[in-house]
Amino acid sequence: MKMTIQDQVAMCTEHYKRWKDTALATGDKKAMEKAFFWLELQSAFMALHAIEQVKGTDSTTKRKLIIAKTNLSKKLADYANEVLNEIKLG
């Protein structure tokens, strides 16, 4: 199932706010890193969406967008793996 840009931004915003609040309340460096991860991911989703809307018709741009989206998916998978490892250790 493909998420809309609105869903992607909402998900990132929700996670960013949660981790930012935790980081500010506790001073936890890991929480701050997670907050920045979600902020970076949100920015990437928005940038890719904007590029897709403006230049998404030619084949070279489409190919580059697919590669970029694949890289974002890999980043999310790595993040999920990290969270799972933290749960195992905790």
Rosetta constraint file for C-alpha pairs under 8 A:
AtomPair CA 3 CA 7 HARMONIC 5.87 0.50
AtomPair CA 3 CA 8 HARMONIC 6.30 0.50
AtomPair CA 4 CA 8 HARMONIC 6.27 0.50
AtomPair CA 5 CA 9 HARMONIC 6.08 0.50
AtomPair CA 5 CA 45 HARMONIC 7.18 0.50
AtomPair CA 5 CA 46 HARMONIC 7.29 0.50
AtomPair CA 5 CA 49 HARMONIC 7.09 0.50
AtomPair CA 6 CA 10 HARMONIC 6.01 0.50
AtomPair CA 7 CA 11 HARMONIC 6.03 0.50
AtomPair CA 8 CA 12 HARMONIC 6.23 0.50
AtomPair CA 8 CA 42 HARMONIC 7.23 0.50
AtomPair CA 8 CA 45 HARMONIC 7.11 0.50
AtomPair CA 9 CA 13 HARMONIC 5.95 0.50
AtomPair CA 9 CA 42 HARMONIC 5.61 0.50
AtomPair CA 9 CA 45 HARMONIC 7.30 0.50
AtomPair CA 9 CA 46 HARMONIC 7.52 0.50
AtomPair CA 10 CA 14 HARMONIC 6.07 0.50
AtomPair CA 11 CA 15 HARMONIC 6.35 0.50
AtomPair CA 12 CA 16 HARMONIC 5.90 0.50
AtomPair CA 12 CA 38 HARMONIC 5.27 0.50
AtomPair CA 12 CA 39 HARMONIC 6.70 0.50
AtomPair CA 12 CA 41 HARMONIC 6.91 0.50
AtomPair CA 12 CA 42 HARMONIC 5.45 0.50
AtomPair CA 13 CA 17 HARMONIC 6.05 0.50
AtomPair CA 13 CA 38 HARMONIC 7.25 0.50
AtomPair CA 13 CA 39 HARMONIC 7.24 0.50
AtomPair CA 13 CA 42 HARMONIC 7.22 0.50
AtomPair CA 14 CA 18 HARMONIC 6.31 0.50
AtomPair CA 15 CA 19 HARMONIC 6.18 0.50
AtomPair CA 15 CA 35 HARMONIC 7.14 0.50
AtomPair CA 15 CA 38 HARMONIC 6.41 0.50
AtomPair CA 16 CA 20 HARMONIC 5.89 0.50
AtomPair CA 16 CA 34 HARMONIC 7.47 0.50
AtomPair CA 16 CA 35 HARMONIC 4.62 0.50
AtomPair CA 16 CA 36 HARMONIC 7.12 0.50
AtomPair CA 16 CA 37 HARMONIC 7.86 0.50
AtomPair CA 16 CA 38 HARMONIC 5.15 0.50
AtomPair CA 16 CA 39 HARMONIC 5.97 0.50
AtomPair CA 17 CA 21 HARMONIC 5.97 0.50
AtomPair CA 17 CA 35 HARMONIC 7.17 0.50
AtomPair CA 18 CA 22 HARMONIC 6.25 0.50
AtomPair CA 18 CA 35 HARMONIC 7.66 0.50
AtomPair CA 19 CA 23 HARMONIC 6.00 0.50
AtomPair CA 19 CA 31 HARMONIC 5.35 0.50
AtomPair CA 19 CA 32 HARMONIC 6.55 0.50
AtomPair CA 19 CA 34 HARMONIC 6.20 0.50
AtomPair CA 19 CA 35 HARMONIC 4.78 0.50
AtomPair CA 20 CA 24 HARMONIC 6.10 0.50
AtomPair CA 20 CA 31 HARMONIC 6.90 0.50
AtomPair CA 20 CA 32 HARMONIC 6.12 0.50
AtomPair CA 20 CA 35 HARMONIC 5.21 0.50
AtomPair CA 21 CA 25 HARMONIC 6.02 0.50
AtomPair CA 22 CA 26 HARMONIC 5.95 0.50
AtomPair CA 22 CA 27 HARMONIC 7.70 0.50
AtomPair CA 22 CA 28 HARMONIC 7.44 0.50
AtomPair CA 22 CA 31 HARMONIC 6.34 0.50
AtomPair CA 22 CA 32 HARMONIC 7.97 0.50
AtomPair CA 23 CA 27 HARMONIC 4.96 0.50
AtomPair CA 23 CA 28 HARMONIC 5.04 0.50
AtomPair CA 23 CA 29 HARMONIC 6.80 0.50
AtomPair CA 23 CA 30 HARMONIC 7.81 0.50
AtomPair CA 23 CA 31 HARMONIC 4.95 0.50
AtomPair CA 23 CA 32 HARMONIC 5.13 0.50
AtomPair CA 23 CA 35 HARMONIC 7.94 0.50
AtomPair CA 24 CA 28 HARMONIC 7.68 0.50
AtomPair CA 24 CA 32 HARMONIC 8.00 0.50
AtomPair CA 27 CA 32 HARMONIC 7.97 0.50
AtomPair CA 28 CA 32 HARMONIC 6.50 0.50
AtomPair CA 29 CA 33 HARMONIC 6.28 0.50
AtomPair CA 30 CA 34 HARMONIC 6.27 0.50
AtomPair CA 31 CA 35 HARMONIC 6.18 0.50
AtomPair CA 32 CA 36 HARMONIC 6.28 0.50
AtomPair CA 33 CA 37 HARMONIC 6.14 0.50
AtomPair CA 34 CA 38 HARMONIC 6.41 0.50
AtomPair CA 35 CA 39 HARMONIC 6.30 0.50
AtomPair CA 36 CA 40 HARMONIC 5.94 0.50
AtomPair CA 37 CA 41 HARMONIC 6.12 0.50
AtomPair CA 38 CA 42 HARMONIC 6.08 0.50
AtomPair CA 39 CA 43 HARMONIC 6.28 0.50
AtomPair CA 40 CA 44 HARMONIC 6.21 0.50
AtomPair CA 41 CA 45 HARMONIC 6.19 0.50
AtomPair CA 41 CA 72 HARMONIC 7.51 0.50
AtomPair CA 42 CA 46 HARMONIC 6.26 0.50
AtomPair CA 43 CA 47 HARMONIC 6.08 0.50
AtomPair CA 44 CA 48 HARMONIC 6.07 0.50
AtomPair CA 45 CA 49 HARMONIC 6.10 0.50
AtomPair CA 46 CA 50 HARMONIC 6.15 0.50
AtomPair CA 47 CA 51 HARMONIC 6.20 0.50
AtomPair CA 48 CA 52 HARMONIC 6.01 0.50
AtomPair CA 48 CA 65 HARMONIC 6.88 0.50
AtomPair CA 48 CA 68 HARMONIC 7.86 0.50
AtomPair CA 48 CA 69 HARMONIC 7.91 0.50
AtomPair CA 49 CA 53 HARMONIC 6.19 0.50
AtomPair CA 50 CA 54 HARMONIC 6.24 0.50
AtomPair CA 51 CA 55 HARMONIC 5.60 0.50
AtomPair CA 51 CA 56 HARMONIC 6.47 0.50
AtomPair CA 52 CA 56 HARMONIC 4.09 0.50
AtomPair CA 52 CA 57 HARMONIC 7.75 0.50
AtomPair CA 52 CA 61 HARMONIC 7.99 0.50
AtomPair CA 52 CA 62 HARMONIC 7.72 0.50
AtomPair CA 52 CA 65 HARMONIC 7.38 0.50
AtomPair CA 55 CA 61 HARMONIC 6.69 0.50
AtomPair CA 56 CA 61 HARMONIC 5.87 0.50
AtomPair CA 56 CA 62 HARMONIC 5.72 0.50
AtomPair CA 57 CA 61 HARMONIC 7.21 0.50
AtomPair CA 57 CA 62 HARMONIC 6.84 0.50
AtomPair CA 58 CA 62 HARMONIC 6.28 0.50
AtomPair CA 59 CA 63 HARMONIC 6.11 0.50
AtomPair CA 60 CA 64 HARMONIC 6.29 0.50
AtomPair CA 61 CA 65 HARMONIC 6.03 0.50
AtomPair CA 62 CA 66 HARMONIC 6.20 0.50
AtomPair CA 63 CA 67 HARMONIC 6.33 0.50
AtomPair CA 64 CA 68 HARMONIC 6.13 0.50
AtomPair CA 65 CA 69 HARMONIC 6.03 0.50
AtomPair CA 66 CA 70 HARMONIC 6.04 0.50
AtomPair CA 67 CA 71 HARMONIC 6.23 0.50
AtomPair CA 68 CA 72 HARMONIC 6.33 0.50
AtomPair CA 69 CA 73 HARMONIC 6.19 0.50
AtomPair CA 70 CA 74 HARMONIC 6.22 0.50
AtomPair CA 71 CA 75 HARMONIC 6.21 0.50
AtomPair CA 72 CA 76 HARMONIC 6.24 0.50
AtomPair CA 73 CA 77 HARMONIC 6.17 0.50
AtomPair CA 74 CA 78 HARMONIC 6.11 0.50
AtomPair CA 75 CA 79 HARMONIC 6.16 0.50
AtomPair CA 76 CA 80 HARMONIC 6.14 0.50
AtomPair CA 77 CA 81 HARMONIC 6.15 0.50
AtomPair CA 78 CA 82 HARMONIC 6.18 0.50
AtomPair CA 79 CA 83 HARMONIC 6.25 0.50
AtomPair CA 80 CA 84 HARMONIC 6.18 0.50
AtomPair CA 81 CA 85 HARMONIC 6.21 0.50
AtomPair CA 82 CA 86 HARMONIC 6.24 0.50
AtomPair CA 83 CA 87 HARMONIC 6.27 0.50
AtomPair CA 84 CA 88 HARMONIC 6.32 0.50
AtomPair CA 85 CA 89 HARMONIC 6.28 0.50
AtomPair CA 86 CA 90 HARMONIC 5.94 0.50
